[in-house]
Structures are given as structure tokens and as C-alpha cells.
Amino acid sequence: MSLLIKFDQADLGMPVVKKCDPEKLVEGDPTYSTWAYESARNGEVITGIWEATPGSNHSIKGEKFEFCHLLEGVIELTEEGKEPRIFRKGDSFMMMPGYKGIWKTIETVRKIYVIVG
């Protein structure tokens, strides 16, 4: 196995597809597709590509840190007690441990993610 991994969107293979957990659903009927890559440090660091169709859900990071880079789409993130923020294709952001809020997919979104926790 190579220690250099290219995120090649033209050759992703089949994703794991699932619906939003009912206890996290806020509105709509979003579908999530995940193309997971290798994990490191005994699963403490995971990365891949994730896609979501429109809808809203609760986002709770707990003790995890997540970095995201949007490849496609538009989302609105509303951290508890804060004003909503819009992110679009090309934007990058981090959700720090303890983050709680609402993730609203406005236009189908695809992102590269790195989760540490």
C-alpha cells in the first residue's frame, strides 16, 4: 500500500449510502454518500469524500475535530447561539471539538473531510 493517496473524483468507486439518522434530522430527507479512505493512528484520524443532498440535520462534534473543503455545493452552518454562515464550493472550514449546530445543505454538497478524534 502506498503512503501517498490521491483524492481522484473520477475514480471513487461505490460509496456507502445512508439516510440521516431520525434523531438528527431537522428538515427534508437528505441522503449521504461516503467514500472513505484510509484511517491512521488506530482510527483516530479518518478522511474521505462525503456528499449530501438538500436537508438539515443536527451536527455535534463531541471530542472530534473536523476539517472540510467543499468541492461542490452550498451549505449553511449555524453554530448554537451564533448567526448562520454560508459556505460554497472552494471554501474550507474547521469544526472544533465541542461544536454543536445545524448543518443545512442548500445545494447538493461534496466535501473532502479529515476527522481527528
Phi and psi restraints in degrees (range 20) as a CNS / XPLOR table:
assign (resid 1 and name C) (resid 2 and name N)
       (resid 2 and name CA) (resid 2 and name C) 1.0 -77.8 20.0 2
assign (resid 2 and name N) (resid 2 and name CA)
       (resid 2 and name C) (resid 3 and name N) 1.0 148.6 20.0 2
assign (resid 2 and name C) (resid 3 and name N)
       (resid 3 and name CA) (resid 3 and name C) 1.0 -93.0 20.0 2
assign (resid 3 and name N) (resid 3 and name CA)
       (resid 3 and name C) (resid 4 and name N) 1.0 6.9 20.0 2
assign (resid 3 and name C) (resid 4 and name N)
       (resid 4 and name CA) (resid 4 and name C) 1.0 -118.5 20.0 2
assign (resid 4 and name N) (resid 4 and name CA)
       (resid 4 and name C) (resid 5 and name N) 1.0 118.6 20.0 2
assign (resid 4 and name C) (resid 5 and name N)
       (resid 5 and name CA) (resid 5 and name C) 1.0 -119.2 20.0 2
assign (resid 5 and name N) (resid 5 and name CA)
       (resid 5 and name C) (resid 6 and name N) 1.0 124.6 20.0 2
assign (resid 5 and name C) (resid 6 and name N)
       (resid 6 and name CA) (resid 6 and name C) 1.0 -93.3 20.0 2
assign (resid 6 and name N) (resid 6 and name CA)
       (resid 6 and name C) (resid 7 and name N) 1.0 134.4 20.0 2
assign (resid 6 and name C) (resid 7 and name N)
       (resid 7 and name CA) (resid 7 and name C) 1.0 -87.2 20.0 2
assign (resid 7 and name N) (resid 7 and name CA)
       (resid 7 and name C) (resid 8 and name N) 1.0 88.3 20.0 2
assign (resid 7 and name C) (resid 8 and name N)
       (resid 8 and name CA) (resid 8 and name C) 1.0 -98.7 20.0 2
assign (resid 8 and name N) (resid 8 and name CA)
       (resid 8 and name C) (resid 9 and name N) 1.0 102.5 20.0 2
assign (resid 8 and name C) (resid 9 and name N)
       (resid 9 and name CA) (resid 9 and name C) 1.0 -66.9 20.0 2
assign (resid 9 and name N) (resid 9 and name CA)
       (resid 9 and name C) (resid 10 and name N) 1.0 -19.4 20.0 2
assign (resid 9 and name C) (resid 10 and name N)
       (resid 10 and name CA) (resid 10 and name C) 1.0 -78.8 20.0 2
assign (resid 10 and name N) (resid 10 and name CA)
       (resid 10 and name C) (resid 11 and name N) 1.0 -12.4 20.0 2
assign (resid 10 and name C) (resid 11 and name N)
       (resid 11 and name CA) (resid 11 and name C) 1.0 -138.7 20.0 2
assign (resid 11 and name N) (resid 11 and name CA)
       (resid 11 and name C) (resid 12 and name N) 1.0 56.1 20.0 2
assign (resid 11 and name C) (resid 12 and name N)
       (resid 12 and name CA) (resid 12 and name C) 1.0 -83.8 20.0 2
assign (resid 12 and name N) (resid 12 and name CA)
       (resid 12 and name C) (resid 13 and name N) 1.0 -24.7 20.0 2
assign (resid 12 and name C) (resid 13 and name N)
       (resid 13 and name CA) (resid 13 and name C) 1.0 79.0 20.0 2
assign (resid 13 and name N) (resid 13 and name CA)
       (resid 13 and name C) (resid 14 and name N) 1.0 -162.2 20.0 2
assign (resid 13 and name C) (resid 14 and name N)
       (resid 14 and name CA) (resid 14 and name C) 1.0 -88.3 20.0 2
assign (resid 14 and name N) (resid 14 and name CA)
       (resid 14 and name C) (resid 15 and name N) 1.0 132.6 20.0 2
assign (resid 14 and name C) (resid 15 and name N)
       (resid 15 and name CA) (resid 15 and name C) 1.0 -84.7 20.0 2
assign (resid 15 and name N) (resid 15 and name CA)
       (resid 15 and name C) (resid 16 and name N) 1.0 166.1 20.0 2
assign (resid 15 and name C) (resid 16 and name N)
       (resid 16 and name CA) (resid 16 and name C) 1.0 -87.6 20.0 2
assign (resid 16 and name N) (resid 16 and name CA)
       (resid 16 and name C) (resid 17 and name N) 1.0 123.7 20.0 2
assign (resid 16 and name C) (resid 17 and name N)
       (resid 17 and name CA) (resid 17 and name C) 1.0 -112.6 20.0 2
assign (resid 17 and name N) (resid 17 and name CA)
       (resid 17 and name C) (resid 18 and name N) 1.0 135.4 20.0 2
assign (resid 17 and name C) (resid 18 and name N)
       (resid 18 and name CA) (resid 18 and name C) 1.0 -152.4 20.0 2
assign (resid 18 and name N) (resid 18 and name CA)
       (resid 18 and name C) (resid 19 and name N) 1.0 165.5 20.0 2
assign (resid 18 and name C) (resid 19 and name N)
       (resid 19 and name CA) (resid 19 and name C) 1.0 -95.8 20.0 2
assign (resid 19 and name N) (resid 19 and name CA)
       (resid 19 and name C) (resid 20 and name N) 1.0 163.9 20.0 2
assign (resid 19 and name C) (resid 20 and name N)
       (resid 20 and name CA) (resid 20 and name C) 1.0 -64.6 20.0 2
assign (resid 20 and name N) (resid 20 and name CA)
       (resid 20 and name C) (resid 21 and name N) 1.0 137.3 20.0 2
assign (resid 20 and name C) (resid 21 and name N)
       (resid 21 and name CA) (resid 21 and name C) 1.0 -60.5 20.0 2
assign (resid 21 and name N) (resid 21 and name CA)
       (resid 21 and name C) (resid 22 and name N) 1.0 132.2 20.0 2
assign (resid 21 and name C) (resid 22 and name N)
       (resid 22 and name CA) (resid 22 and name C) 1.0 -53.9 20.0 2
assign (resid 22 and name N) (resid 22 and name CA)
       (resid 22 and name C) (resid 23 and name N) 1.0 -35.4 20.0 2
assign (resid 22 and name C) (resid 23 and name N)
       (resid 23 and name CA) (resid 23 and name C) 1.0 -72.9 20.0 2
assign (resid 23 and name N) (resid 23 and name CA)
       (resid 23 and name C) (resid 24 and name N) 1.0 -14.9 20.0 2
assign (resid 23 and name C) (resid 24 and name N)
       (resid 24 and name CA) (resid 24 and name C) 1.0 -100.9 20.0 2
assign (resid 24 and name N) (resid 24 and name CA)
       (resid 24 and name C) (resid 25 and name N) 1.0 -15.0 20.0 2
assign (resid 24 and name C) (resid 25 and name N)
       (resid 25 and name CA) (resid 25 and name C) 1.0 -67.6 20.0 2
assign (resid 25 and name N) (resid 25 and name CA)
       (resid 25 and name C) (resid 26 and name N) 1.0 132.2 20.0 2
assign (resid 25 and name C) (resid 26 and name N)
       (resid 26 and name CA) (resid 26 and name C) 1.0 -105.5 20.0 2
assign (resid 26 and name N) (resid 26 and name CA)
       (resid 26 and name C) (resid 27 and name N) 1.0 -50.2 20.0 2
assign (resid 26 and name C) (resid 27 and name N)
       (resid 27 and name CA) (resid 27 and name C) 1.0 -157.8 20.0 2
assign (resid 27 and name N) (resid 27 and name CA)
       (resid 27 and name C) (resid 28 and name N) 1.0 158.8 20.0 2
assign (resid 27 and name C) (resid 28 and name N)
       (resid 28 and name CA) (resid 28 and name C) 1.0 81.8 20.0 2
assign (resid 28 and name N) (resid 28 and name CA)
       (resid 28 and name C) (resid 29 and name N) 1.0 -162.7 20.0 2
assign (resid 28 and name C) (resid 29 and name N)
       (resid 29 and name CA) (resid 29 and name C) 1.0 -143.6 20.0 2
assign (resid 29 and name N) (resid 29 and name CA)
       (resid 29 and name C) (resid 30 and name N) 1.0 62.1 20.0 2
assign (resid 29 and name C) (resid 30 and name N)
       (resid 30 and name CA) (resid 30 and name C) 1.0 -66.9 20.0 2
assign (resid 30 and name N) (resid 30 and name CA)
       (resid 30 and name C) (resid 31 and name N) 1.0 146.3 20.0 2
assign (resid 30 and name C) (resid 31 and name N)
       (resid 31 and name CA) (resid 31 and name C) 1.0 -113.9 20.0 2
assign (resid 31 and name N) (resid 31 and name CA)
       (resid 31 and name C) (resid 32 and name N) 1.0 137.8 20.0 2
assign (resid 31 and name C) (resid 32 and name N)
       (resid 32 and name CA) (resid 32 and name C) 1.0 -114.9 20.0 2
assign (resid 32 and name N) (resid 32 and name CA)
       (resid 32 and name C) (resid 33 and name N) 1.0 134.5 20.0 2
assign (resid 32 and name C) (resid 33 and name N)
       (resid 33 and name CA) (resid 33 and name C) 1.0 -120.7 20.0 2
assign (resid 33 and name N) (resid 33 and name CA)
       (resid 33 and name C) (resid 34 and name N) 1.0 131.4 20.0 2
assign (resid 33 and name C) (resid 34 and name N)
       (resid 34 and name CA) (resid 34 and name C) 1.0 -127.5 20.0 2
assign (resid 34 and name N) (resid 34 and name CA)
       (resid 34 and name C) (resid 35 and name N) 1.0 129.1 20.0 2
assign (resid 34 and name C) (resid 35 and name N)
       (resid 35 and name CA) (resid 35 and name C) 1.0 -112.0 20.0 2
assign (resid 35 and name N) (resid 35 and name CA)
       (resid 35 and name C) (resid 36 and name N) 1.0 95.2 20.0 2
assign (resid 35 and name C) (resid 36 and name N)
       (resid 36 and name CA) (resid 36 and name C) 1.0 -83.6 20.0 2
assign (resid 36 and name N) (resid 36 and name CA)
       (resid 36 and name C) (resid 37 and name N) 1.0 138.1 20.0 2
assign (resid 36 and name C) (resid 37 and name N)
       (resid 37 and name CA) (resid 37 and name C) 1.0 -101.2 20.0 2
assign (resid 37 and name N) (resid 37 and name CA)
       (resid 37 and name C) (resid 38 and name N) 1.0 -167.8 20.0 2
assign (resid 37 and name C) (resid 38 and name N)
       (resid 38 and name CA) (resid 38 and name C) 1.0 -63.0 20.0 2
assign (resid 38 and name N) (resid 38 and name CA)
       (resid 38 and name C) (resid 39 and name N) 1.0 152.0 20.0 2
assign (resid 38 and name C) (resid 39 and name N)
       (resid 39 and name CA) (resid 39 and name C) 1.0 -108.4 20.0 2
assign (resid 39 and name N) (resid 39 and name CA)
       (resid 39 and name C) (resid 40 and name N) 1.0 161.9 20.0 2
assign (resid 39 and name C) (resid 40 and name N)
       (resid 40 and name CA) (resid 40 and name C) 1.0 -134.2 20.0 2
assign (resid 40 and name N) (resid 40 and name CA)
       (resid 40 and name C) (resid 41 and name N) 1.0 166.2 20.0 2
assign (resid 40 and name C) (resid 41 and name N)
       (resid 41 and name CA) (resid 41 and name C) 1.0 52.5 20.0 2
assign (resid 41 and name N) (resid 41 and name CA)
       (resid 41 and name C) (resid 42 and name N) 1.0 51.1 20.0 2
assign (resid 41 and name C) (resid 42 and name N)
       (resid 42 and name CA) (resid 42 and name C) 1.0 56.6 20.0 2
assign (resid 42 and name N) (resid 42 and name CA)
       (resid 42 and name C) (resid 43 and name N) 1.0 39.9 20.0 2
assign (resid 42 and name C) (resid 43 and name N)
       (resid 43 and name CA) (resid 43 and name C) 1.0 84.5 20.0 2
assign (resid 43 and name N) (resid 43 and name CA)
       (resid 43 and name C) (resid 44 and name N) 1.0 3.1 20.0 2
assign (resid 43 and name C) (resid 44 and name N)
       (resid 44 and name CA) (resid 44 and name C) 1.0 -74.1 20.0 2
assign (resid 44 and name N) (resid 44 and name CA)
       (resid 44 and name C) (resid 45 and name N) 1.0 -23.1 20.0 2
assign (resid 44 and name C) (resid 45 and name N)
       (resid 45 and name CA) (resid 45 and name C) 1.0 -124.1 20.0 2
assign (resid 45 and name N) (resid 45 and name CA)
       (resid 45 and name C) (resid 46 and name N) 1.0 119.6 20.0 2
assign (resid 45 and name C) (resid 46 and name N)
       (resid 46 and name CA) (resid 46 and name C) 1.0 -127.5 20.0 2
assign (resid 46 and name N) (resid 46 and name CA)
       (resid 46 and name C) (resid 47 and name N) 1.0 150.6 20.0 2
assign (resid 46 and name C) (resid 47 and name N)
       (resid 47 and name CA) (resid 47 and name C) 1.0 -149.3 20.0 2
assign (resid 47 and name N) (resid 47 and name CA)
       (resid 47 and name C) (resid 48 and name N) 1.0 161.9 20.0 2
assign (resid 47 and name C) (resid 48 and name N)
       (resid 48 and name CA) (resid 48 and name C) 1.0 168.5 20.0 2
assign (resid 48 and name N) (resid 48 and name CA)
       (resid 48 and name C) (resid 49 and name N) 1.0 -162.2 20.0 2
assign (resid 48 and name C) (resid 49 and name N)
       (resid 49 and name CA) (resid 49 and name C) 1.0 -119.6 20.0 2
assign (resid 49 and name N) (resid 49 and name CA)
       (resid 49 and name C) (resid 50 and name N) 1.0 137.6 20.0 2
assign (resid 49 and name C) (resid 50 and name N)
       (resid 50 and name CA) (resid 50 and name C) 1.0 -132.9 20.0 2
assign (resid 50 and name N) (resid 50 and name CA)
       (resid 50 and name C) (resid 51 and name N) 1.0 142.5 20.0 2
assign (resid 50 and name C) (resid 51 and name N)
       (resid 51 and name CA) (resid 51 and name C) 1.0 -132.7 20.0 2
assign (resid 51 and name N) (resid 51 and name CA)
       (resid 51 and name C) (resid 52 and name N) 1.0 143.3 20.0 2
assign (resid 51 and name C) (resid 52 and name N)
       (resid 52 and name CA) (resid 52 and name C) 1.0 -137.8 20.0 2
assign (resid 52 and name N) (resid 52 and name CA)
       (resid 52 and name C) (resid 53 and name N) 1.0 140.2 20.0 2
assign (resid 52 and name C) (resid 53 and name N)
       (resid 53 and name CA) (resid 53 and name C) 1.0 -87.6 20.0 2
assign (resid 53 and name N) (resid 53 and name CA)
       (resid 53 and name C) (resid 54 and name N) 1.0 166.1 20.0 2
assign (resid 53 and name C) (resid 54 and name N)
       (resid 54 and name CA) (resid 54 and name C) 1.0 -55.0 20.0 2
assign (resid 54 and name N) (resid 54 and name CA)
       (resid 54 and name C) (resid 55 and name N) 1.0 143.9 20.0 2
assign (resid 54 and name C) (resid 55 and name N)
       (resid 55 and name CA) (resid 55 and name C) 1.0 151.4 20.0 2
assign (resid 55 and name N) (resid 55 and name CA)
       (resid 55 and name C) (resid 56 and name N) 1.0 175.6 20.0 2
assign (resid 55 and name C) (resid 56 and name N)
       (resid 56 and name CA) (resid 56 and name C) 1.0 -129.3 20.0 2
assign (resid 56 and name N) (resid 56 and name CA)
       (resid 56 and name C) (resid 57 and name N) 1.0 144.8 20.0 2
assign (resid 56 and name C) (resid 57 and name N)
       (resid 57 and name CA) (resid 57 and name C) 1.0 -148.0 20.0 2
assign (resid 57 and name N) (resid 57 and name CA)
       (resid 57 and name C) (resid 58 and name N) 1.0 158.8 20.0 2
assign (resid 57 and name C) (resid 58 and name N)
       (resid 58 and name CA) (resid 58 and name C) 1.0 -71.5 20.0 2
assign (resid 58 and name N) (resid 58 and name CA)
       (resid 58 and name C) (resid 59 and name N) 1.0 136.8 20.0 2
assign (resid 58 and name C) (resid 59 and name N)
       (resid 59 and name CA) (resid 59 and name C) 1.0 -120.1 20.0 2
assign (resid 59 and name N) (resid 59 and name CA)
       (resid 59 and name C) (resid 60 and name N) 1.0 117.9 20.0 2
assign (resid 59 and name C) (resid 60 and name N)
       (resid 60 and name CA) (resid 60 and name C) 1.0 -130.9 20.0 2
assign (resid 60 and name N) (resid 60 and name CA)
       (resid 60 and name C) (resid 61 and name N) 1.0 116.5 20.0 2
assign (resid 60 and name C) (resid 61 and name N)
       (resid 61 and name CA) (resid 61 and name C) 1.0 -85.9 20.0 2
assign (resid 61 and name N) (resid 61 and name CA)
       (resid 61 and name C) (resid 62 and name N) 1.0 -21.7 20.0 2
assign (resid 61 and name C) (resid 62 and name N)
       (resid 62 and name CA) (resid 62 and name C) 1.0 59.9 20.0 2
assign (resid 62 and name N) (resid 62 and name CA)
       (resid 62 and name C) (resid 63 and name N) 1.0 -125.2 20.0 2
assign (resid 62 and name C) (resid 63 and name N)
       (resid 63 and name CA) (resid 63 and name C) 1.0 -93.2 20.0 2
assign (resid 63 and name N) (resid 63 and name CA)
       (resid 63 and name C) (resid 64 and name N) 1.0 5.8 20.0 2
assign (resid 63 and name C) (resid 64 and name N)
       (resid 64 and name CA) (resid 64 and name C) 1.0 -93.1 20.0 2
assign (resid 64 and name N) (resid 64 and name CA)
       (resid 64 and name C) (resid 65 and name N) 1.0 149.5 20.0 2
assign (resid 64 and name C) (resid 65 and name N)
       (resid 65 and name CA) (resid 65 and name C) 1.0 -108.8 20.0 2
assign (resid 65 and name N) (resid 65 and name CA)
       (resid 65 and name C) (resid 66 and name N) 1.0 133.8 20.0 2
assign (resid 65 and name C) (resid 66 and name N)
       (resid 66 and name CA) (resid 66 and name C) 1.0 -131.4 20.0 2
assign (resid 66 and name N) (resid 66 and name CA)
       (resid 66 and name C) (resid 67 and name N) 1.0 127.6 20.0 2
assign (resid 66 and name C) (resid 67 and name N)
       (resid 67 and name CA) (resid 67 and name C) 1.0 -103.7 20.0 2
assign (resid 67 and name N) (resid 67 and name CA)
       (resid 67 and name C) (resid 68 and name N) 1.0 135.4 20.0 2
assign (resid 67 and name C) (resid 68 and name N)
       (resid 68 and name CA) (resid 68 and name C) 1.0 -130.9 20.0 2
assign (resid 68 and name N) (resid 68 and name CA)
       (resid 68 and name C) (resid 69 and name N) 1.0 142.1 20.0 2
assign (resid 68 and name C) (resid 69 and name N)
       (resid 69 and name CA) (resid 69 and name C) 1.0 -128.3 20.0 2
assign (resid 69 and name N) (resid 69 and name CA)
       (resid 69 and name C) (resid 70 and name N) 1.0 119.3 20.0 2
assign (resid 69 and name C) (resid 70 and name N)
       (resid 70 and name CA) (resid 70 and name C) 1.0 -80.5 20.0 2
assign (resid 70 and name N) (resid 70 and name CA)
       (resid 70 and name C) (resid 71 and name N) 1.0 123.8 20.0 2
assign (resid 70 and name C) (resid 71 and name N)
       (resid 71 and name CA) (resid 71 and name C) 1.0 -91.0 20.0 2
assign (resid 71 and name N) (resid 71 and name CA)
       (resid 71 and name C) (resid 72 and name N) 1.0 -30.1 20.0 2
assign (resid 71 and name C) (resid 72 and name N)
       (resid 72 and name CA) (resid 72 and name C) 1.0 -150.8 20.0 2
assign (resid 72 and name N) (resid 72 and name CA)
       (resid 72 and name C) (resid 73 and name N) 1.0 157.4 20.0 2
assign (resid 72 and name C) (resid 73 and name N)
       (resid 73 and name CA) (resid 73 and name C) 1.0 91.7 20.0 2
assign (resid 73 and name N) (resid 73 and name CA)
       (resid 73 and name C) (resid 74 and name N) 1.0 -176.4 20.0 2
assign (resid 73 and name C) (resid 74 and name N)
       (resid 74 and name CA) (resid 74 and name C) 1.0 -138.6 20.0 2
assign (resid 74 and name N) (resid 74 and name CA)
       (resid 74 and name C) (resid 75 and name N) 1.0 133.5 20.0 2
assign (resid 74 and name C) (resid 75 and name N)
       (resid 75 and name CA) (resid 75 and name C) 1.0 -131.9 20.0 2
assign (resid 75 and name N) (resid 75 and name CA)
       (resid 75 and name C) (resid 76 and name N) 1.0 161.7 20.0 2
assign (resid 75 and name C) (resid 76 and name N)
       (resid 76 and name CA) (resid 76 and name C) 1.0 -125.4 20.0 2
assign (resid 76 and name N) (resid 76 and name CA)
       (resid 76 and name C) (resid 77 and name N) 1.0 124.4 20.0 2
assign (resid 76 and name C) (resid 77 and name N)
       (resid 77 and name CA) (resid 77 and name C) 1.0 -109.9 20.0 2
assign (resid 77 and name N) (resid 77 and name CA)
       (resid 77 and name C) (resid 78 and name N) 1.0 130.4 20.0 2
assign (resid 77 and name C) (resid 78 and name N)
       (resid 78 and name CA) (resid 78 and name C) 1.0 -123.4 20.0 2
assign (resid 78 and name N) (resid 78 and name CA)
       (resid 78 and name C) (resid 79 and name N) 1.0 101.9 20.0 2
assign (resid 78 and name C) (resid 79 and name N)
       (resid 79 and name CA) (resid 79 and name C) 1.0 -71.2 20.0 2
assign (resid 79 and name N) (resid 79 and name CA)
       (resid 79 and name C) (resid 80 and name N) 1.0 143.0 20.0 2
assign (resid 79 and name C) (resid 80 and name N)
       (resid 80 and name CA) (resid 80 and name C) 1.0 -49.7 20.0 2
assign (resid 80 and name N) (resid 80 and name CA)
       (resid 80 and name C) (resid 81 and name N) 1.0 126.4 20.0 2
assign (resid 80 and name C) (resid 81 and name N)
       (resid 81 and name CA) (resid 81 and name C) 1.0 79.2 20.0 2
assign (resid 81 and name N) (resid 81 and name CA)
       (resid 81 and name C) (resid 82 and name N) 1.0 5.5 20.0 2
assign (resid 81 and name C) (resid 82 and name N)
       (resid 82 and name CA) (resid 82 and name C) 1.0 -121.4 20.0 2
assign (resid 82 and name N) (resid 82 and name CA)
       (resid 82 and name C) (resid 83 and name N) 1.0 167.6 20.0 2
assign (resid 82 and name C) (resid 83 and name N)
       (resid 83 and name CA) (resid 83 and name C) 1.0 -76.6 20.0 2
assign (resid 83 and name N) (resid 83 and name CA)
       (resid 83 and name C) (resid 84 and name N) 1.0 150.1 20.0 2
assign (resid 83 and name C) (resid 84 and name N)
       (resid 84 and name CA) (resid 84 and name C) 1.0 -62.4 20.0 2
assign (resid 84 and name N) (resid 84 and name CA)
       (resid 84 and name C) (resid 85 and name N) 1.0 147.6 20.0 2
assign (resid 84 and name C) (resid 85 and name N)
       (resid 85 and name CA) (resid 85 and name C) 1.0 -128.6 20.0 2
assign (resid 85 and name N) (resid 85 and name CA)
       (resid 85 and name C) (resid 86 and name N) 1.0 137.3 20.0 2
assign (resid 85 and name C) (resid 86 and name N)
       (resid 86 and name CA) (resid 86 and name C) 1.0 -98.5 20.0 2
assign (resid 86 and name N) (resid 86 and name CA)
       (resid 86 and name C) (resid 87 and name N) 1.0 136.9 20.0 2
assign (resid 86 and name C) (resid 87 and name N)
       (resid 87 and name CA) (resid 87 and name C) 1.0 -128.8 20.0 2
assign (resid 87 and name N) (resid 87 and name CA)
       (resid 87 and name C) (resid 88 and name N) 1.0 140.5 20.0 2
assign (resid 87 and name C) (resid 88 and name N)
       (resid 88 and name CA) (resid 88 and name C) 1.0 -128.4 20.0 2
assign (resid 88 and name N) (resid 88 and name CA)
       (resid 88 and name C) (resid 89 and name N) 1.0 170.3 20.0 2
assign (resid 88 and name C) (resid 89 and name N)
       (resid 89 and name CA) (resid 89 and name C) 1.0 -41.7 20.0 2
assign (resid 89 and name N) (resid 89 and name CA)
       (resid 89 and name C) (resid 90 and name N) 1.0 130.1 20.0 2
assign (resid 89 and name C) (resid 90 and name N)
       (resid 90 and name CA) (resid 90 and name C) 1.0 95.6 20.0 2
assign (resid 90 and name N) (resid 90 and name CA)
       (resid 90 and name C) (resid 91 and name N) 1.0 -17.7 20.0 2
assign (resid 90 and name C) (resid 91 and name N)
       (resid 91 and name CA) (resid 91 and name C) 1.0 -80.1 20.0 2
assign (resid 91 and name N) (resid 91 and name CA)
       (resid 91 and name C) (resid 92 and name N) 1.0 150.2 20.0 2
assign (resid 91 and name C) (resid 92 and name N)
       (resid 92 and name CA) (resid 92 and name C) 1.0 -126.4 20.0 2
assign (resid 92 and name N) (resid 92 and name CA)
       (resid 92 and name C) (resid 93 and name N) 1.0 149.3 20.0 2
assign (resid 92 and name C) (resid 93 and name N)
       (resid 93 and name CA) (resid 93 and name C) 1.0 -157.9 20.0 2
assign (resid 93 and name N) (resid 93 and name CA)
       (resid 93 and name C) (resid 94 and name N) 1.0 165.8 20.0 2
assign (resid 93 and name C) (resid 94 and name N)
       (resid 94 and name CA) (resid 94 and name C) 1.0 -125.4 20.0 2
assign (resid 94 and name N) (resid 94 and name CA)
       (resid 94 and name C) (resid 95 and name N) 1.0 141.3 20.0 2
assign (resid 94 and name C) (resid 95 and name N)
       (resid 95 and name CA) (resid 95 and name C) 1.0 -111.5 20.0 2
assign (resid 95 and name N) (resid 95 and name CA)
       (resid 95 and name C) (resid 96 and name N) 1.0 117.1 20.0 2
assign (resid 95 and name C) (resid 96 and name N)
       (resid 96 and name CA) (resid 96 and name C) 1.0 -82.3 20.0 2
assign (resid 96 and name N) (resid 96 and name CA)
       (resid 96 and name C) (resid 97 and name N) 1.0 160.4 20.0 2
assign (resid 96 and name C) (resid 97 and name N)
       (resid 97 and name CA) (resid 97 and name C) 1.0 -52.7 20.0 2
assign (resid 97 and name N) (resid 97 and name CA)
       (resid 97 and name C) (resid 98 and name N) 1.0 136.9 20.0 2
assign (resid 97 and name C) (resid 98 and name N)
       (resid 98 and name CA) (resid 98 and name C) 1.0 93.5 20.0 2
assign (resid 98 and name N) (resid 98 and name CA)
       (resid 98 and name C) (resid 99 and name N) 1.0 -9.1 20.0 2
assign (resid 98 and name C) (resid 99 and name N)
       (resid 99 and name CA) (resid 99 and name C) 1.0 -59.7 20.0 2
assign (resid 99 and name N) (resid 99 and name CA)
       (resid 99 and name C) (resid 100 and name N) 1.0 134.7 20.0 2
assign (resid 99 and name C) (resid 100 and name N)
       (resid 100 and name CA) (resid 100 and name C) 1.0 -137.1 20.0 2
assign (resid 100 and name N) (resid 100 and name CA)
       (resid 100 and name C) (resid 101 and name N) 1.0 135.9 20.0 2
assign (resid 100 and name C) (resid 101 and name N)
       (resid 101 and name CA) (resid 101 and name C) 1.0 -179.4 20.0 2
assign (resid 101 and name N) (resid 101 and name CA)
       (resid 101 and name C) (resid 102 and name N) 1.0 -164.4 20.0 2
assign (resid 101 and name C) (resid 102 and name N)
       (resid 102 and name CA) (resid 102 and name C) 1.0 -115.0 20.0 2
assign (resid 102 and name N) (resid 102 and name CA)
       (resid 102 and name C) (resid 103 and name N) 1.0 129.1 20.0 2
assign (resid 102 and name C) (resid 103 and name N)
       (resid 103 and name CA) (resid 103 and name C) 1.0 -102.0 20.0 2
assign (resid 103 and name N) (resid 103 and name CA)
       (resid 103 and name C) (resid 104 and name N) 1.0 116.2 20.0 2
assign (resid 103 and name C) (resid 104 and name N)
       (resid 104 and name CA) (resid 104 and name C) 1.0 -115.4 20.0 2
assign (resid 104 and name N) (resid 104 and name CA)
       (resid 104 and name C) (resid 105 and name N) 1.0 116.9 20.0 2
assign (resid 104 and name C) (resid 105 and name N)
       (resid 105 and name CA) (resid 105 and name C) 1.0 -87.7 20.0 2
assign (resid 105 and name N) (resid 105 and name CA)
       (resid 105 and name C) (resid 106 and name N) 1.0 114.2 20.0 2
assign (resid 105 and name C) (resid 106 and name N)
       (resid 106 and name CA) (resid 106 and name C) 1.0 -86.9 20.0 2
assign (resid 106 and name N) (resid 106 and name CA)
       (resid 106 and name C) (resid 107 and name N) 1.0 -47.6 20.0 2
assign (resid 106 and name C) (resid 107 and name N)
       (resid 107 and name CA) (resid 107 and name C) 1.0 -124.0 20.0 2
assign (resid 107 and name N) (resid 107 and name CA)
       (resid 107 and name C) (resid 108 and name N) 1.0 140.0 20.0 2
assign (resid 107 and name C) (resid 108 and name N)
       (resid 108 and name CA) (resid 108 and name C) 1.0 -39.8 20.0 2
assign (resid 108 and name N) (resid 108 and name CA)
       (resid 108 and name C) (resid 109 and name N) 1.0 127.0 20.0 2
assign (resid 108 and name C) (resid 109 and name N)
       (resid 109 and name CA) (resid 109 and name C) 1.0 -113.2 20.0 2
assign (resid 109 and name N) (resid 109 and name CA)
       (resid 109 and name C) (resid 110 and name N) 1.0 145.2 20.0 2
assign (resid 109 and name C) (resid 110 and name N)
       (resid 110 and name CA) (resid 110 and name C) 1.0 -131.4 20.0 2
assign (resid 110 and name N) (resid 110 and name CA)
       (resid 110 and name C) (resid 111 and name N) 1.0 133.5 20.0 2
assign (resid 110 and name C) (resid 111 and name N)
       (resid 111 and name CA) (resid 111 and name C) 1.0 -138.7 20.0 2
assign (resid 111 and name N) (resid 111 and name CA)
       (resid 111 and name C) (resid 112 and name N) 1.0 154.2 20.0 2
assign (resid 111 and name C) (resid 112 and name N)
       (resid 112 and name CA) (resid 112 and name C) 1.0 -92.6 20.0 2
assign (resid 112 and name N) (resid 112 and name CA)
       (resid 112 and name C) (resid 113 and name N) 1.0 134.3 20.0 2
assign (resid 112 and name C) (resid 113 and name N)
       (resid 113 and name CA) (resid 113 and name C) 1.0 -127.4 20.0 2
assign (resid 113 and name N) (resid 113 and name CA)
       (resid 113 and name C) (resid 114 and name N) 1.0 150.3 20.0 2
assign (resid 113 and name C) (resid 114 and name N)
       (resid 114 and name CA) (resid 114 and name C) 1.0 -134.4 20.0 2
assign (resid 114 and name N) (resid 114 and name CA)
       (resid 114 and name C) (resid 115 and name N) 1.0 119.2 20.0 2
assign (resid 114 and name C) (resid 115 and name N)
       (resid 115 and name CA) (resid 115 and name C) 1.0 -114.3 20.0 2
assign (resid 115 and name N) (resid 115 and name CA)
       (resid 115 and name C) (resid 116 and name N) 1.0 129.4 20.0 2
assign (resid 115 and name C) (resid 116 and name N)
       (resid 116 and name CA) (resid 116 and name C) 1.0 -121.6 20.0 2
assign (resid 116 and name N) (resid 116 and name CA)
       (resid 116 and name C) (resid 117 and name N) 1.0 128.6 20.0 2
